[in-house]
Amino acid sequence: MHTNKPITTPATPRKRLPALFALAFVVSPLAVADDASWYAGANAGQSRARIDDARISASLLGSGFASSTIADDDRSTGFKLFGGYQFNRNLALEGGYFDLGRFGFNATTVPAGTLDGRIQLRGLNLDLVGRLPVSDRFSVFGRVGINYAEARDSFSGTGAVRVLDPNPRKHDANIKFGAGLQYDFTEALGVRAEVERYRINDAVGNKGDVDLFSVGLVYRFGGRTPTPVARVAMAEPPKPLPAPVVAAPPPAPMPAPAPTPVKVSFSADALFDFNQSTVKPAGRAALDRFAADLRGTSFQTIAVTGHTDRIGPHAYNLKLSASRAEAVKAYLSSQGGIAAAMIDAKGVDGANPITRPGQCKGAKPTPALVDCLAPDRRVDVEVSGTR
């Protein structure tokens, strides 16, 4: 990448110096959201460029200089601010502002002089982001899109080196792409680590690549309205008859009422995001109402059982159903004021489906099959106690 910049030397008339600024790719190895939602975040890290020293030296030698030595400034600090919309657990559209920092070089020439070049890069981007969940909290993602960057160059010379047009600028659109990893602390907050390559046009007619290695935080604003909580209670047994009154001996005391079992089935889609085991806000509200209904009850046992549908490997579903049961137990204990020792939690995979055999056809996890099997994804809470 080069252009022409005029210079003069003590021994020659004015000539034109074929310039100079080239940014090239520094080779580096590149290694769900479940509901539609908006998100935003910020990243910061190191940006890297490669200065084309061979081309700069050739330009200087071609302009009458006997030799030159070049010192590069090819590292900088970059950052980006971004926001996006997650269409489903695998696809999002993301846009933002980026600043890749400032790069440059300084060439010392014979006859005596110096040539200094600097470039500053910033702009806007729009990317399509594909995400692949690896576990409940961990995922990998890749991106491809366009960047619209402003390149601000500055050149200066001393001694034998003279420069025309010292401050050229350029606005242009180019491709960008990248890949990264994300870990979600909660359903709303996660951390990212990623590497991106920005294709850049500098202000003197050249193209090159700049890489940004960064880490940052991403905040998700929420998902779709949850499915209403289904609540099913078993009919109360008939109250015991009072003991007969006799004159002698004294009347027998009333027997203590038998424990009244109550079973409540919560839709897993209402409590959790798909394939997740963190209770989401709507699920917390449903559990708060349930805990309020139990106030004043003398508990004997509380059994929490997590169920999944039949989609996916048995071991994974069993782990997910157990994790969801433990999450409900932890919430009822910490927020509902119920002693954890009174709660027994377990997962049973898809062993007890509510859907009838043949009702939901197919084996591939299509949207239609996932919706049909929704009743099977649930958490049952059975309470035995007296008021």
C-alpha positions as CSV (number, residue, x, y, z in Angstrom):
1,M,0.0,0.0,0.0
2,H,1.5,3.4,-1.0
3,T,0.9,6.8,-2.4
4,N,3.2,9.7,-3.5
5,K,4.3,12.4,-1.1
6,P,6.7,15.2,-2.4
7,I,10.0,15.6,-0.6
8,T,13.3,17.5,-1.1
9,T,16.9,16.6,-0.2
10,P,20.0,18.8,0.1
11,A,21.6,17.1,-3.0
12,T,18.6,16.8,-5.4
13,P,15.8,19.0,-6.6
14,R,12.2,18.4,-5.4
15,K,11.0,14.9,-6.1
16,R,7.9,12.9,-5.2
17,L,8.2,10.3,-2.4
18,P,6.0,7.2,-3.1
19,A,4.5,6.8,0.4
20,L,4.0,4.7,2.8
21,F,1.3,3.6,5.1
22,A,0.3,-0.1,5.0
23,L,-1.6,-2.1,7.7
24,A,-1.6,-5.9,7.2
25,F,-3.0,-8.9,9.0
26,V,-1.1,-10.2,12.0
27,V,-1.7,-14.0,11.9
28,S,-3.3,-15.4,15.0
29,P,-5.3,-18.6,15.6
30,L,-9.0,-18.2,16.1
31,A,-9.8,-20.8,18.2
32,V,-28.0,-18.9,23.2
33,A,-30.0,-16.8,23.6
34,D,-33.1,-18.9,23.8
35,D,-35.8,-16.1,23.4
36,A,-35.9,-13.0,21.3
37,S,-34.4,-10.1,23.2
38,W,-32.3,-6.9,23.1
39,Y,-28.8,-6.8,24.6
40,A,-25.9,-4.3,24.9
41,G,-22.3,-4.3,26.0
42,A,-18.7,-3.1,25.7
43,N,-15.3,-4.7,24.9
44,A,-11.7,-3.4,25.3
45,G,-8.4,-4.9,24.5
46,Q,-5.3,-4.8,22.3
47,S,-5.4,-4.0,18.6
48,R,-2.6,-5.1,16.2
49,A,-1.4,-4.0,12.8
50,R,1.6,-4.8,10.6
51,I,3.5,-1.8,9.1
52,D,5.0,-2.6,5.7
53,D,8.6,-1.6,6.3
54,A,9.9,-3.1,3.1
55,R,7.6,-0.9,1.0
56,I,8.5,2.2,3.0
57,S,12.2,1.5,2.6
58,A,11.7,0.9,-1.2
59,S,9.8,4.2,-1.5
60,L,12.6,6.1,0.3
61,L,15.4,4.5,-1.8
62,G,13.5,5.2,-4.9
63,S,13.3,8.9,-4.0
64,G,17.0,9.4,-3.7
65,F,17.8,8.4,-0.1
66,A,20.8,6.1,0.4
67,S,19.4,4.1,3.3
68,S,16.8,4.3,6.1
69,T,16.0,2.7,9.4
70,I,12.4,2.2,10.5
71,A,10.9,2.0,14.0
72,D,7.2,0.7,14.1
73,D,4.4,1.4,16.5
74,D,2.1,-1.5,15.6
75,R,0.3,-2.1,18.9
76,S,-2.5,0.0,20.4
77,T,-5.5,-0.1,22.7
78,G,-8.9,-0.6,21.1
79,F,-12.5,-0.7,22.3
80,K,-16.1,-1.1,21.0
81,L,-19.6,-0.4,22.2
82,F,-22.3,-2.5,20.8
83,G,-26.0,-3.4,20.9
84,G,-28.0,-6.1,19.3
85,Y,-31.2,-8.1,18.9
86,Q,-31.3,-11.9,19.5
87,F,-33.8,-13.4,17.1
88,N,-33.5,-16.9,18.6
89,R,-30.9,-19.0,20.5
90,N,-28.6,-19.2,17.5
91,L,-28.9,-15.9,15.5
92,A,-28.5,-12.2,16.3
93,L,-28.0,-8.9,14.5
94,E,-25.4,-6.6,16.2
95,G,-24.2,-3.1,15.5
96,G,-21.9,-0.6,17.3
97,Y,-19.1,1.9,17.4
98,F,-15.4,0.9,17.4
99,D,-12.1,2.6,18.0
100,L,-9.0,0.6,16.9
101,G,-6.5,3.1,18.3
102,R,-3.5,4.7,16.6
103,F,-0.5,3.1,14.7
104,G,2.6,4.5,13.0
105,F,6.2,4.4,12.1
106,N,9.3,6.7,12.1
107,A,12.0,6.4,9.4
108,T,15.4,7.9,9.7
109,T,17.0,8.7,6.3
110,V,20.4,9.4,4.7
111,P,20.8,12.3,3.7
112,A,19.8,13.3,7.2
113,G,16.1,13.5,7.8
114,T,13.1,11.7,9.3
115,L,9.7,10.6,8.0
116,D,6.9,10.1,10.5
117,G,3.5,8.5,9.6
118,R,0.5,8.0,11.9
119,I,-3.0,6.6,11.3
120,Q,-6.1,6.7,13.6
121,L,-9.0,4.3,12.9
122,R,-12.6,4.4,14.2
123,G,-16.1,3.8,12.8
124,L,-19.4,1.9,12.9
125,N,-20.1,-1.8,12.2
126,L,-23.1,-4.1,11.6
127,D,-22.7,-7.8,12.0
128,L,-24.6,-11.0,11.8
129,V,-23.7,-13.2,14.8
130,G,-24.2,-17.0,15.0
131,R,-24.1,-18.6,18.4
132,L,-23.7,-22.3,19.4
133,P,-24.4,-23.2,23.1
134,V,-22.0,-25.8,24.5
135,S,-23.5,-26.0,27.9
136,D,-26.1,-24.2,30.1
137,R,-23.8,-21.2,30.5
138,F,-21.0,-21.5,28.0
139,S,-21.2,-20.9,24.2
140,V,-19.1,-20.1,21.1
141,F,-20.0,-17.6,18.5
142,G,-18.8,-16.3,15.1
143,R,-19.6,-13.0,13.3
144,V,-19.4,-11.6,9.8
145,G,-20.4,-8.1,8.8
146,I,-19.4,-4.7,7.4
147,N,-17.5,-1.8,9.0
148,Y,-17.6,1.8,7.9
149,A,-14.3,3.2,9.1
150,E,-12.8,6.7,9.1
151,A,-9.0,6.6,8.6
152,R,-7.1,9.8,9.7
153,D,-3.5,9.8,8.4
154,S,-0.8,12.3,9.4
155,F,2.7,12.6,7.9
156,S,5.6,14.8,8.8
157,G,9.2,15.1,7.6
158,T,12.3,16.8,8.9
159,G,15.7,17.6,7.3
160,A,15.9,16.2,3.8
161,V,12.3,14.9,3.9
162,R,9.4,17.2,2.9
163,V,5.8,16.0,2.8
164,L,2.8,17.4,0.8
165,D,-0.8,16.7,2.0
166,P,0.2,15.9,5.6
167,N,-3.3,15.1,6.9
168,P,-5.4,13.0,4.4
169,R,-8.6,11.3,5.5
170,K,-10.7,8.5,4.1
171,H,-14.2,7.0,4.9
172,D,-15.0,3.6,3.4
173,A,-16.9,0.4,4.0
174,N,-15.2,-3.0,4.2
175,I,-15.8,-6.5,5.5
176,K,-15.1,-7.6,9.1
177,F,-15.4,-11.0,10.8
178,G,-14.4,-12.7,14.1
179,A,-15.1,-15.4,16.6
180,G,-15.3,-15.7,20.4
181,L,-16.5,-17.4,23.6
182,Q,-19.2,-16.3,26.0
183,Y,-19.9,-17.4,29.6
184,D,-23.2,-16.3,31.2
185,F,-23.1,-15.6,34.9
186,T,-26.8,-15.2,35.0
187,E,-29.6,-15.1,32.4
188,A,-28.9,-11.4,32.1
189,L,-25.2,-10.9,32.5
190,G,-22.3,-12.6,30.6
191,V,-18.6,-12.1,29.8
192,R,-17.1,-12.3,26.3
193,A,-13.6,-12.9,24.9
194,E,-13.2,-12.5,21.1
195,V,-10.9,-11.7,18.2
196,E,-12.0,-9.7,15.2
197,R,-10.4,-8.7,11.9
198,Y,-11.3,-5.3,10.4
199,R,-10.5,-4.7,6.7
200,I,-9.4,-1.0,6.5
201,N,-8.8,1.5,3.7
202,D,-6.2,4.0,4.8
203,A,-6.4,7.6,3.5
204,V,-3.6,7.2,0.9
205,G,-5.2,4.5,-1.3
206,N,-4.1,1.3,0.5
207,K,-5.9,-1.6,2.1
208,G,-4.9,-3.7,5.1
209,D,-6.2,-5.6,8.1
210,V,-6.3,-4.7,11.8
211,D,-7.1,-7.3,14.5
212,L,-8.7,-6.5,17.9
213,F,-8.3,-9.0,20.8
214,S,-10.8,-8.0,23.5
215,V,-12.8,-9.0,26.5
216,G,-16.0,-7.4,27.8
217,L,-19.5,-7.7,29.3
218,V,-22.8,-8.2,27.7
219,Y,-26.2,-7.4,29.3
220,R,-29.5,-9.0,28.1
221,F,-32.6,-6.9,28.7
222,G,-35.2,-9.8,28.7
223,G,-37.1,-12.3,26.6
224,R,-40.6,-13.1,25.5
225,T,-43.6,-13.3,27.9
226,P,-43.4,-16.6,29.8
227,T,-46.1,-19.3,29.6
228,P,-48.6,-18.9,32.5
229,V,-47.9,-21.1,35.4
230,A,-50.1,-24.2,35.6
231,R,-51.2,-25.0,39.1
232,V,-53.0,-28.3,39.9
233,A,-54.0,-29.2,43.4
234,M,-55.2,-32.6,44.7
235,A,-58.7,-32.7,46.2
236,E,-58.6,-32.5,50.0
237,P,-59.6,-35.7,51.8
238,P,-62.8,-35.6,53.9
239,K,-62.4,-34.1,57.4
240,P,-62.3,-36.7,60.2
241,L,-65.5,-37.2,62.1
242,P,-65.4,-36.1,65.8
243,A,-65.1,-38.7,68.5
244,P,-68.4,-39.7,70.2
245,V,-69.1,-38.1,73.5
246,V,-69.6,-40.5,76.4
247,A,-70.5,-39.8,80.0
248,A,-67.7,-41.9,81.5
249,P,-64.8,-42.2,80.9
250,P,-64.1,-38.6,79.8
251,P,-64.4,-37.9,76.0
252,A,-61.4,-38.8,73.9
253,P,-59.4,-35.9,72.4
254,M,-59.9,-35.0,68.7
255,P,-57.4,-36.8,66.5
256,A,-54.8,-34.6,64.7
257,P,-55.8,-33.9,61.1
258,A,-54.0,-36.0,58.6
259,P,-51.4,-34.3,56.4
260,T,-53.0,-32.7,53.3
261,P,-50.8,-33.4,50.2
262,V,-50.8,-30.6,47.6
263,K,-49.1,-31.0,44.2
264,V,-48.3,-28.1,42.0
265,S,-46.9,-28.4,38.4
266,F,-44.8,-25.5,37.1
267,S,-44.2,-25.2,33.4
268,A,-40.4,-25.4,32.9
269,D,-40.7,-22.9,30.1
270,A,-42.2,-20.4,32.6
271,L,-39.5,-21.0,35.2
272,F,-36.4,-21.3,32.9
273,D,-35.1,-20.3,29.5
274,F,-34.8,-23.3,27.0
275,N,-32.0,-25.6,28.0
276,Q,-31.2,-23.4,31.1
277,S,-31.4,-24.0,34.8
278,T,-31.3,-20.5,36.2
279,V,-34.7,-19.3,37.4
280,K,-35.8,-16.2,35.3
281,P,-37.7,-13.2,36.7
282,A,-41.2,-14.5,35.7
283,G,-40.4,-17.9,37.3
284,R,-39.2,-16.2,40.5
285,A,-42.6,-14.4,40.7
286,A,-44.5,-17.7,40.3
287,L,-42.4,-19.3,43.1
288,D,-43.0,-16.3,45.3
289,R,-46.7,-16.7,44.9
290,F,-46.4,-20.4,45.7
291,A,-44.4,-19.8,48.8
292,A,-46.9,-17.2,50.0
293,D,-49.7,-19.7,49.6
294,L,-47.8,-22.1,51.9
295,R,-47.4,-19.6,54.7
296,G,-48.9,-21.0,58.0
297,T,-48.4,-24.6,56.9
298,S,-46.6,-27.1,59.1
299,F,-44.5,-29.0,56.6
300,Q,-43.6,-32.7,56.9
301,T,-42.0,-33.1,53.4
302,I,-41.6,-31.1,50.2
303,A,-40.6,-33.1,47.1
304,V,-39.3,-31.2,44.0
305,T,-39.1,-33.2,40.8
306,G,-37.6,-31.9,37.6
307,H,-38.8,-33.3,34.2
308,T,-37.5,-32.8,30.7
309,D,-39.0,-33.8,27.3
310,R,-37.6,-36.8,25.3
311,I,-35.5,-34.6,23.0
312,G,-31.7,-35.0,23.5
313,P,-29.4,-37.5,25.2
314,H,-30.6,-39.2,28.4
315,A,-27.5,-38.2,30.5
316,Y,-27.8,-34.5,29.5
317,N,-31.6,-34.4,30.1
318,L,-31.2,-36.1,33.5
319,K,-28.5,-33.6,34.5
320,L,-30.7,-30.7,33.3
321,S,-33.8,-31.9,35.1
322,A,-31.8,-32.4,38.4
323,S,-30.3,-28.9,38.0
324,R,-33.7,-27.3,37.6
325,A,-35.1,-29.2,40.6
326,E,-32.1,-28.0,42.7
327,A,-32.6,-24.4,41.5
328,V,-36.3,-24.4,42.6
329,K,-35.2,-25.9,46.0
330,A,-32.6,-23.2,46.4
331,Y,-35.0,-20.5,45.6
332,L,-37.8,-21.7,47.9
333,S,-35.2,-22.0,50.7
334,S,-33.5,-18.6,50.2
335,Q,-36.5,-16.5,49.2
336,G,-39.5,-18.5,50.5
337,G,-38.2,-19.0,54.0
338,I,-38.5,-22.8,53.8
339,A,-35.8,-24.8,55.5
340,A,-33.6,-26.6,52.9
341,A,-33.6,-29.8,55.0
342,M,-37.4,-30.1,54.5
343,I,-37.0,-30.1,50.7
344,D,-36.0,-33.2,48.6
345,A,-35.0,-32.4,45.0
346,K,-34.4,-34.8,42.1
347,G,-34.5,-35.1,38.3
348,V,-36.1,-37.9,36.4
349,D,-35.3,-37.0,32.7
350,G,-38.4,-37.7,30.5
351,A,-39.5,-40.8,32.3
352,N,-43.0,-39.5,33.2
353,P,-44.4,-37.6,30.2
354,I,-47.7,-35.9,30.2
355,T,-48.1,-36.1,26.5
356,R,-49.7,-39.3,25.1
357,P,-47.8,-41.8,23.0
358,G,-47.9,-40.7,19.4
359,Q,-49.2,-37.3,20.2
360,C,-46.0,-35.5,19.3
361,K,-44.4,-37.1,16.3
362,G,-40.8,-36.9,15.1
363,A,-37.3,-37.1,16.6
364,K,-35.6,-33.9,15.3
365,P,-35.9,-30.9,17.6
366,T,-38.1,-28.8,15.2
367,P,-40.0,-25.8,16.6
368,A,-43.3,-27.8,16.2
369,L,-42.0,-30.8,18.2
370,V,-40.5,-28.5,20.9
371,D,-43.9,-26.7,21.3
372,C,-45.8,-30.0,21.3
373,L,-43.6,-31.5,24.1
374,A,-43.9,-28.3,26.3
375,P,-46.2,-30.0,28.9
376,D,-43.5,-32.7,29.5
377,R,-41.0,-29.9,30.5
378,R,-42.1,-29.1,34.1
379,V,-41.1,-29.1,37.7
380,D,-43.5,-30.8,40.2
381,V,-43.6,-29.6,43.8
382,E,-45.6,-31.9,46.2
383,V,-46.2,-30.6,49.7
384,S,-47.3,-32.8,52.7
385,G,-48.3,-30.8,55.8
386,T,-51.1,-29.3,57.9
387,R,-52.3,-25.8,58.6
